[in-house]
């Protein structure tokens, strides 16, 4: 029975660590999109007319 209390405590501790890491990652901008702005210049938004 004691092992259940230990396992519950360890799992709660691990869950709190993962929650803290997730909150830290969101606040420091780890999920910001850095790829899209670099390739946005490759796509034309206006229709380009070709000269014949």
PQR file of N, CA, C, O and H, with PARSE charges and radii, in Angstrom:
ATOM      1  N   UNK A   1       0.822  -1.191   0.000 -0.4000 1.5000
ATOM      2  CA  UNK A   1       0.000   0.000   0.000 -0.0000 2.0000
ATOM      3  C   UNK A   1       0.868   1.257   0.000  0.5500 1.7000
ATOM      4  O   UNK A   1       0.503   2.270  -0.596 -0.5500 1.4000
ATOM      5  N   UNK A   2       2.006   1.187   0.665 -0.4000 1.5000
ATOM      6  CA  UNK A   2       2.892   2.339   0.703 -0.0000 2.0000
ATOM      7  C   UNK A   2       3.441   2.690  -0.679  0.5500 1.7000
ATOM      8  O   UNK A   2       3.687   3.857  -0.986 -0.5500 1.4000
ATOM      9  H   UNK A   2       2.303   0.364   1.149  0.4000 1.0000
ATOM     10  N   UNK A   3       3.629   1.658  -1.510 -0.4000 1.5000
ATOM     11  CA  UNK A   3       4.162   1.915  -2.846 -0.0000 2.0000
ATOM     12  C   UNK A   3       3.198   2.750  -3.673  0.5500 1.7000
ATOM     13  O   UNK A   3       3.635   3.528  -4.522 -0.5500 1.4000
ATOM     14  H   UNK A   3       3.429   0.710  -1.261  0.4000 1.0000
ATOM     15  N   UNK A   4       1.899   2.609  -3.446 -0.4000 1.5000
ATOM     16  CA  UNK A   4       0.914   3.424  -4.163 -0.0000 2.0000
ATOM     17  C   UNK A   4       1.074   4.900  -3.821  0.5500 1.7000
ATOM     18  O   UNK A   4       0.982   5.752  -4.704 -0.5500 1.4000
ATOM     19  H   UNK A   4       1.544   1.977  -2.757  0.4000 1.0000
ATOM     20  N   UNK A   5       1.305   5.202  -2.583 -0.4000 1.5000
ATOM     21  CA  UNK A   5       1.495   6.595  -2.184 -0.0000 2.0000
ATOM     22  C   UNK A   5       2.772   7.169  -2.798  0.5500 1.7000
ATOM     23  O   UNK A   5       2.810   8.332  -3.201 -0.5500 1.4000
ATOM     24  H   UNK A   5       1.379   4.509  -1.865  0.4000 1.0000
ATOM     25  N   UNK A   6       3.797   6.354  -2.862 -0.4000 1.5000
ATOM     26  CA  UNK A   6       5.050   6.797  -3.461 -0.0000 2.0000
ATOM     27  C   UNK A   6       4.854   7.034  -4.959  0.5500 1.7000
ATOM     28  O   UNK A   6       5.311   8.047  -5.486 -0.5500 1.4000
ATOM     29  H   UNK A   6       3.766   5.410  -2.534  0.4000 1.0000
ATOM     30  N   UNK A   7       4.184   6.118  -5.644 -0.4000 1.5000
ATOM     31  CA  UNK A   7       3.958   6.263  -7.077 -0.0000 2.0000
ATOM     32  C   UNK A   7       3.076   7.471  -7.396  0.5500 1.7000
ATOM     33  O   UNK A   7       3.321   8.176  -8.375 -0.5500 1.4000
ATOM     34  H   UNK A   7       3.812   5.295  -5.215  0.4000 1.0000
ATOM     35  N   UNK A   8       2.067   7.706  -6.588 -0.4000 1.5000
ATOM     36  CA  UNK A   8       1.207   8.877  -6.790 -0.0000 2.0000
ATOM     37  C   UNK A   8       2.012  10.156  -6.589  0.5500 1.7000
ATOM     38  O   UNK A   8       1.876  11.102  -7.365 -0.5500 1.4000
ATOM     39  H   UNK A   8       1.868   7.133  -5.794  0.4000 1.0000
ATOM     40  N   UNK A   9       2.829  10.191  -5.577 -0.4000 1.5000
ATOM     41  CA  UNK A   9       3.664  11.369  -5.328 -0.0000 2.0000
ATOM     42  C   UNK A   9       4.656  11.629  -6.448  0.5500 1.7000
ATOM     43  O   UNK A   9       4.835  12.770  -6.875 -0.5500 1.4000
ATOM     44  H   UNK A   9       2.939   9.423  -4.947  0.4000 1.0000
ATOM     45  N   UNK A  10       5.302  10.571  -6.923 -0.4000 1.5000
ATOM     46  CA  UNK A  10       6.275  10.717  -8.001 -0.0000 2.0000
ATOM     47  C   UNK A  10       5.583  11.168  -9.286  0.5500 1.7000
ATOM     48  O   UNK A  10       6.102  12.025 -10.002 -0.5500 1.4000
ATOM     49  H   UNK A  10       5.157   9.644  -6.577  0.4000 1.0000
ATOM     50  N   UNK A  11       4.430  10.603  -9.576 -0.4000 1.5000
ATOM     51  CA  UNK A  11       3.726  10.986 -10.802 -0.0000 2.0000
ATOM     52  C   UNK A  11       3.215  12.426 -10.733  0.5500 1.7000
ATOM     53  O   UNK A  11       3.241  13.129 -11.743 -0.5500 1.4000
ATOM     54  H   UNK A  11       4.009   9.908  -8.994  0.4000 1.0000
ATOM     55  N   UNK A  12       2.759  12.873  -9.583 -0.4000 1.5000
ATOM     56  CA  UNK A  12       2.341  14.267  -9.435 -0.0000 2.0000
ATOM     57  C   UNK A  12       3.528  15.214  -9.572  0.5500 1.7000
ATOM     58  O   UNK A  12       3.409  16.279 -10.177 -0.5500 1.4000
ATOM     59  H   UNK A  12       2.738  12.301  -8.762  0.4000 1.0000
ATOM     60  N   UNK A  13       4.643  14.837  -9.025 -0.4000 1.5000
ATOM     61  CA  UNK A  13       5.859  15.639  -9.138 -0.0000 2.0000
ATOM     62  C   UNK A  13       6.301  15.743 -10.601  0.5500 1.7000
ATOM     63  O   UNK A  13       6.670  16.822 -11.064 -0.5500 1.4000
ATOM     64  H   UNK A  13       4.739  13.971  -8.534  0.4000 1.0000
ATOM     65  N   UNK A  14       6.265  14.622 -11.325 -0.4000 1.5000
ATOM     66  CA  UNK A  14       6.647  14.630 -12.739 -0.0000 2.0000
ATOM     67  C   UNK A  14       5.665  15.473 -13.559  0.5500 1.7000
ATOM     68  O   UNK A  14       6.078  16.203 -14.461 -0.5500 1.4000
ATOM     69  H   UNK A  14       5.965  13.745 -10.949  0.4000 1.0000
ATOM     70  N   UNK A  15       4.379  15.375 -13.252 -0.4000 1.5000
ATOM     71  CA  UNK A  15       3.380  16.171 -13.970 -0.0000 2.0000
ATOM     72  C   UNK A  15       3.581  17.661 -13.730  0.5500 1.7000
ATOM     73  O   UNK A  15       3.418  18.458 -14.654 -0.5500 1.4000
ATOM     74  H   UNK A  15       4.044  14.783 -12.519  0.4000 1.0000
ATOM     75  N   UNK A  16       3.926  18.045 -12.529 -0.4000 1.5000
ATOM     76  CA  UNK A  16       4.180  19.455 -12.226 -0.0000 2.0000
ATOM     77  C   UNK A  16       5.429  19.965 -12.948  0.5500 1.7000
ATOM     78  O   UNK A  16       5.465  21.112 -13.394 -0.5500 1.4000
ATOM     79  H   UNK A  16       4.058  17.397 -11.778  0.4000 1.0000
ATOM     80  N   UNK A  17       6.435  19.128 -13.060 -0.4000 1.5000
ATOM     81  CA  UNK A  17       7.647  19.521 -13.788 -0.0000 2.0000
ATOM     82  C   UNK A  17       7.332  19.730 -15.269  0.5500 1.7000
ATOM     83  O   UNK A  17       7.768  20.715 -15.865 -0.5500 1.4000
ATOM     84  H   UNK A  17       6.406  18.196 -12.697  0.4000 1.0000
ATOM     85  N   UNK A  18       6.571  18.801 -15.864 -0.4000 1.5000
ATOM     86  CA  UNK A  18       6.211  18.950 -17.278 -0.0000 2.0000
ATOM     87  C   UNK A  18       5.322  20.169 -17.499  0.5500 1.7000
ATOM     88  O   UNK A  18       5.464  20.849 -18.516 -0.5500 1.4000
ATOM     89  H   UNK A  18       6.217  18.001 -15.380  0.4000 1.0000
ATOM     90  N   UNK A  19       4.428  20.457 -16.592 -0.4000 1.5000
ATOM     91  CA  UNK A  19       3.582  21.639 -16.700 -0.0000 2.0000
ATOM     92  C   UNK A  19       4.422  22.911 -16.618  0.5500 1.7000
ATOM     93  O   UNK A  19       4.205  23.849 -17.385 -0.5500 1.4000
ATOM     94  H   UNK A  19       4.313  19.906 -15.766  0.4000 1.0000
ATOM     95  N   UNK A  20       5.365  22.946 -15.706 -0.4000 1.5000
ATOM     96  CA  UNK A  20       6.245  24.111 -15.579 -0.0000 2.0000
ATOM     97  C   UNK A  20       7.096  24.284 -16.831  0.5500 1.7000
ATOM     98  O   UNK A  20       7.299  25.411 -17.282 -0.5500 1.4000
ATOM     99  H   UNK A  20       5.541  22.184 -15.082  0.4000 1.0000
ATOM    100  N   UNK A  21       7.597  23.190 -17.400 -0.4000 1.5000
ATOM    101  CA  UNK A  21       8.386  23.278 -18.623 -0.0000 2.0000
ATOM    102  C   UNK A  21       7.542  23.775 -19.789  0.5500 1.7000
ATOM    103  O   UNK A  21       8.030  24.551 -20.611 -0.5500 1.4000
ATOM    104  H   UNK A  21       7.432  22.275 -17.033  0.4000 1.0000
ATOM    105  N   UNK A  22       6.303  23.351 -19.877 -0.4000 1.5000
ATOM    106  CA  UNK A  22       5.413  23.796 -20.951 -0.0000 2.0000
ATOM    107  C   UNK A  22       5.113  25.286 -20.818  0.5500 1.7000
ATOM    108  O   UNK A  22       5.151  26.019 -21.807 -0.5500 1.4000
ATOM    109  H   UNK A  22       5.907  22.721 -19.210  0.4000 1.0000
ATOM    110  N   UNK A  23       4.816  25.731 -19.612 -0.4000 1.5000
ATOM    111  CA  UNK A  23       4.533  27.156 -19.390 -0.0000 2.0000
ATOM    112  C   UNK A  23       5.765  27.990 -19.711  0.5500 1.7000
ATOM    113  O   UNK A  23       5.643  29.056 -20.315 -0.5500 1.4000
ATOM    114  H   UNK A  23       4.785  25.136 -18.809  0.4000 1.0000
ATOM    115  N   UNK A  24       6.944  27.528 -19.322 -0.4000 1.5000
ATOM    116  CA  UNK A  24       8.180  28.234 -19.638 -0.0000 2.0000
ATOM    117  C   UNK A  24       8.382  28.321 -21.149  0.5500 1.7000
ATOM    118  O   UNK A  24       8.774  29.370 -21.660 -0.5500 1.4000
ATOM    119  H   UNK A  24       7.043  26.662 -18.832  0.4000 1.0000
ATOM    120  N   UNK A  25       8.118  27.233 -21.865 -0.4000 1.5000
ATOM    121  CA  UNK A  25       8.308  27.216 -23.315 -0.0000 2.0000
ATOM    122  C   UNK A  25       7.356  28.177 -24.008  0.5500 1.7000
ATOM    123  O   UNK A  25       7.744  28.843 -24.968 -0.5500 1.4000
ATOM    124  H   UNK A  25       7.799  26.381 -21.450  0.4000 1.0000
ATOM    125  N   UNK A  26       6.135  28.258 -23.544 -0.4000 1.5000
ATOM    126  CA  UNK A  26       5.168  29.173 -24.158 -0.0000 2.0000
ATOM    127  C   UNK A  26       5.555  30.624 -23.881  0.5500 1.7000
ATOM    128  O   UNK A  26       5.460  31.469 -24.771 -0.5500 1.4000
ATOM    129  H   UNK A  26       5.820  27.716 -22.765  0.4000 1.0000
ATOM    130  N   UNK A  27       5.984  30.915 -22.670 -0.4000 1.5000
ATOM    131  CA  UNK A  27       6.334  32.294 -22.317 -0.0000 2.0000
ATOM    132  C   UNK A  27       7.606  32.778 -22.995  0.5500 1.7000
ATOM    133  O   UNK A  27       7.747  33.974 -23.249 -0.5500 1.4000
ATOM    134  H   UNK A  27       6.061  30.228 -21.948  0.4000 1.0000
ATOM    135  N   UNK A  28       8.531  31.882 -23.292 -0.4000 1.5000
ATOM    136  CA  UNK A  28       9.779  32.301 -23.922 -0.0000 2.0000
ATOM    137  C   UNK A  28       9.706  32.256 -25.446  0.5500 1.7000
ATOM    138  O   UNK A  28      10.701  32.535 -26.116 -0.5500 1.4000
ATOM    139  H   UNK A  28       8.416  30.910 -23.086  0.4000 1.0000
ATOM    140  N   UNK A  29       8.552  31.913 -26.000 -0.4000 1.5000
ATOM    141  CA  UNK A  29       8.377  31.962 -27.446 -0.0000 2.0000
ATOM    142  C   UNK A  29       8.883  30.752 -28.195  0.5500 1.7000
ATOM    143  O   UNK A  29       9.221  30.865 -29.374 -0.5500 1.4000
ATOM    144  H   UNK A  29       7.744  31.687 -25.455  0.4000 1.0000
ATOM    145  N   UNK A  30       8.948  29.607 -27.560 -0.4000 1.5000
ATOM    146  CA  UNK A  30       9.442  28.412 -28.227 -0.0000 2.0000
ATOM    147  C   UNK A  30       8.504  27.932 -29.336  0.5500 1.7000
ATOM    148  O   UNK A  30       8.928  27.205 -30.234 -0.5500 1.4000
ATOM    149  H   UNK A  30       8.674  29.515 -26.603  0.4000 1.0000
ATOM    150  N   UNK A  31       7.236  28.335 -29.279 -0.4000 1.5000
ATOM    151  CA  UNK A  31       6.268  27.893 -30.270 -0.0000 2.0000
ATOM    152  C   UNK A  31       5.986  28.963 -31.312  0.5500 1.7000
ATOM    153  O   UNK A  31       5.013  28.842 -32.056 -0.5500 1.4000
ATOM    154  H   UNK A  31       6.891  28.925 -28.550  0.4000 1.0000
ATOM    155  N   UNK A  32       6.809  30.011 -31.389 -0.4000 1.5000
ATOM    156  CA  UNK A  32       6.640  31.022 -32.419 -0.0000 2.0000
ATOM    157  C   UNK A  32       7.009  30.433 -33.769  0.5500 1.7000
ATOM    158  O   UNK A  32       7.852  29.542 -33.873 -0.5500 1.4000
ATOM    159  H   UNK A  32       7.599  30.109 -30.784  0.4000 1.0000
ATOM    160  N   UNK A  33       6.362  30.949 -34.792 -0.4000 1.5000
ATOM    161  CA  UNK A  33       6.586  30.445 -36.141 -0.0000 2.0000
ATOM    162  C   UNK A  33       7.738  31.199 -36.778  0.5500 1.7000
ATOM    163  O   UNK A  33       7.584  32.362 -37.150 -0.5500 1.4000
ATOM    164  H   UNK A  33       5.677  31.673 -34.708  0.4000 1.0000
ATOM    165  N   UNK A  34       8.870  30.568 -36.906 -0.4000 1.5000
ATOM    166  CA  UNK A  34      10.030  31.186 -37.521 -0.0000 2.0000
ATOM    167  C   UNK A  34      10.214  30.773 -38.977  0.5500 1.7000
ATOM    168  O   UNK A  34      11.003  31.390 -39.693 -0.5500 1.4000
ATOM    169  H   UNK A  34       8.995  29.623 -36.604  0.4000 1.0000
ATOM    170  N   UNK A  35       9.512  29.757 -39.422 -0.4000 1.5000
ATOM    171  CA  UNK A  35       9.693  29.247 -40.772 -0.0000 2.0000
ATOM    172  C   UNK A  35       8.901  30.043 -41.798  0.5500 1.7000
ATOM    173  O   UNK A  35       9.426  30.362 -42.866 -0.5500 1.4000
ATOM    174  H   UNK A  35       8.871  29.256 -38.841  0.4000 1.0000
ATOM    175  N   UNK A  36       7.665  30.367 -41.501 -0.4000 1.5000
ATOM    176  CA  UNK A  36       6.791  31.014 -42.466 -0.0000 2.0000
ATOM    177  C   UNK A  36       7.320  32.368 -42.942  0.5500 1.7000
ATOM    178  O   UNK A  36       7.288  32.612 -44.148 -0.5500 1.4000
ATOM    179  H   UNK A  36       7.239  30.109 -40.634  0.4000 1.0000
ATOM    180  N   UNK A  37       7.804  33.260 -42.082 -0.4000 1.5000
ATOM    181  CA  UNK A  37       8.299  34.533 -42.597 -0.0000 2.0000
ATOM    182  C   UNK A  37       9.474  34.388 -43.566  0.5500 1.7000
ATOM    183  O   UNK A  37       9.637  35.221 -44.458 -0.5500 1.4000
ATOM    184  H   UNK A  37       7.830  33.062 -41.102  0.4000 1.0000
ATOM    185  N   UNK A  38      10.278  33.368 -43.411 -0.4000 1.5000
ATOM    186  CA  UNK A  38      11.437  33.212 -44.290 -0.0000 2.0000
ATOM    187  C   UNK A  38      11.049  32.742 -45.681  0.5500 1.7000
ATOM    188  O   UNK A  38      11.776  33.017 -46.635 -0.5500 1.4000
ATOM    189  H   UNK A  38      10.146  32.691 -42.687  0.4000 1.0000
ATOM    190  N   UNK A  39       9.931  32.044 -45.831 -0.4000 1.5000
ATOM    191  CA  UNK A  39       9.521  31.588 -47.157 -0.0000 2.0000
ATOM    192  C   UNK A  39       8.380  32.425 -47.726  0.5500 1.7000
ATOM    193  O   UNK A  39       7.961  32.194 -48.860 -0.5500 1.4000
ATOM    194  H   UNK A  39       9.340  31.821 -45.055  0.4000 1.0000
ATOM    195  N   UNK A  40       7.879  33.371 -46.980 -0.4000 1.5000
ATOM    196  CA  UNK A  40       6.778  34.202 -47.459 -0.0000 2.0000
ATOM    197  C   UNK A  40       7.186  35.024 -48.670  0.5500 1.7000
ATOM    198  O   UNK A  40       6.354  35.299 -49.535 -0.5500 1.4000
ATOM    199  H   UNK A  40       8.219  33.558 -46.058  0.4000 1.0000
ATOM    200  N   UNK A  41       8.451  35.422 -48.749 -0.4000 1.5000
ATOM    201  CA  UNK A  41       8.916  36.228 -49.867 -0.0000 2.0000
ATOM    202  C   UNK A  41       8.928  35.430 -51.169  0.5500 1.7000
ATOM    203  O   UNK A  41       8.929  36.020 -52.250 -0.5500 1.4000
ATOM    204  H   UNK A  41       9.126  35.199 -48.046  0.4000 1.0000
ATOM    205  N   UNK A  42       8.936  34.123 -51.085 -0.4000 1.5000
ATOM    206  CA  UNK A  42       8.976  33.292 -52.280 -0.0000 2.0000
ATOM    207  C   UNK A  42       7.638  33.227 -53.006  0.5500 1.7000
ATOM    208  O   UNK A  42       7.597  32.865 -54.181 -0.5500 1.4000
ATOM    209  H   UNK A  42       8.935  33.644 -50.207  0.4000 1.0000
ATOM    210  N   UNK A  43       6.562  33.565 -52.342 -0.4000 1.5000
ATOM    211  CA  UNK A  43       5.234  33.466 -52.927 -0.0000 2.0000
ATOM    212  C   UNK A  43       4.710  34.858 -53.253  0.5500 1.7000
ATOM    213  O   UNK A  43       4.665  35.733 -52.389 -0.5500 1.4000
ATOM    214  H   UNK A  43       6.595  33.859 -51.387  0.4000 1.0000
ATOM    215  N   UNK A  44       4.312  35.055 -54.515 -0.4000 1.5000
ATOM    216  CA  UNK A  44       3.757  36.333 -54.929 -0.0000 2.0000
ATOM    217  C   UNK A  44       2.296  36.411 -54.529  0.5500 1.7000
ATOM    218  O   UNK A  44       1.540  35.456 -54.708 -0.5500 1.4000
ATOM    219  H   UNK A  44       4.349  34.343 -55.217  0.4000 1.0000
ATOM    220  N   UNK A  45       1.909  37.540 -53.993 -0.4000 1.5000
ATOM    221  CA  UNK A  45       0.499  37.734 -53.651 -0.0000 2.0000
ATOM    222  C   UNK A  45      -0.255  38.401 -54.792  0.5500 1.7000
ATOM    223  O   UNK A  45      -1.480  38.305 -54.872 -0.5500 1.4000
ATOM    224  H   UNK A  45       2.523  38.315 -53.847  0.4000 1.0000
ATOM    225  N   UNK A  46       0.471  39.074 -55.672 -0.4000 1.5000
ATOM    226  CA  UNK A  46      -0.140  39.722 -56.811 -0.0000 2.0000
ATOM    227  C   UNK A  46       0.093  38.868 -58.051  0.5500 1.7000
ATOM    228  O   UNK A  46       1.084  38.143 -58.140 -0.5500 1.4000
ATOM    229  H   UNK A  46       1.466  39.152 -55.607  0.4000 1.0000
ATOM    230  N   UNK A  47      -0.828  38.961 -59.003 -0.4000 1.5000
ATOM    231  CA  UNK A  47      -0.641  38.255 -60.269 -0.0000 2.0000
ATOM    232  C   UNK A  47       0.409  38.999 -61.090  0.5500 1.7000
ATOM    233  O   UNK A  47       0.315  40.210 -61.292 -0.5500 1.4000
ATOM    234  H   UNK A  47      -1.633  39.550 -58.930  0.4000 1.0000
ATOM    235  N   UNK A  48       1.380  38.275 -61.543 -0.4000 1.5000
ATOM    236  CA  UNK A  48       2.449  38.860 -62.346 -0.0000 2.0000
ATOM    237  C   UNK A  48       2.121  38.623 -63.811  0.5500 1.7000
ATOM    238  O   UNK A  48       1.926  37.487 -64.242 -0.5500 1.4000
ATOM    239  H   UNK A  48       1.455  37.291 -61.379  0.4000 1.0000
ATOM    240  N   UNK A  49       2.062  39.709 -64.568 -0.4000 1.5000
ATOM    241  CA  UNK A  49       1.779  39.573 -65.997 -0.0000 2.0000
ATOM    242  C   UNK A  49       3.085  39.395 -66.750  0.5500 1.7000
ATOM    243  O   UNK A  49       4.047  40.132 -66.534 -0.5500 1.4000
ATOM    244  H   UNK A  49       2.221  40.632 -64.217  0.4000 1.0000
ATOM    245  N   UNK A  50       3.107  38.413 -67.630 -0.4000 1.5000
ATOM    246  CA  UNK A  50       4.297  38.177 -68.430 -0.0000 2.0000
ATOM    247  C   UNK A  50       4.241  39.021 -69.682  0.5500 1.7000
ATOM    248  O   UNK A  50       3.170  39.212 -70.258 -0.5500 1.4000
ATOM    249  H   UNK A  50       2.325  37.815 -67.805  0.4000 1.0000
ATOM    250  N   UNK A  51       5.379  39.526 -70.108 -0.4000 1.5000
ATOM    251  CA  UNK A  51       5.446  40.344 -71.326 -0.0000 2.0000
ATOM    252  C   UNK A  51       5.890  39.458 -72.473  0.5500 1.7000
ATOM    253  O   UNK A  51       6.927  38.798 -72.406 -0.5500 1.4000
ATOM    254  H   UNK A  51       6.249  39.370 -69.641  0.4000 1.0000
ATOM    255  N   UNK A  52       5.083  39.456 -73.533 -0.4000 1.5000
ATOM    256  CA  UNK A  52       5.420  38.655 -74.724 -0.0000 2.0000
ATOM    257  C   UNK A  52       5.924  39.530 -75.829  0.5500 1.7000
ATOM    258  O   UNK A  52       6.255  39.034 -76.906 -0.5500 1.4000
ATOM    259  H   UNK A  52       4.241  39.992 -73.588  0.4000 1.0000
TER
END
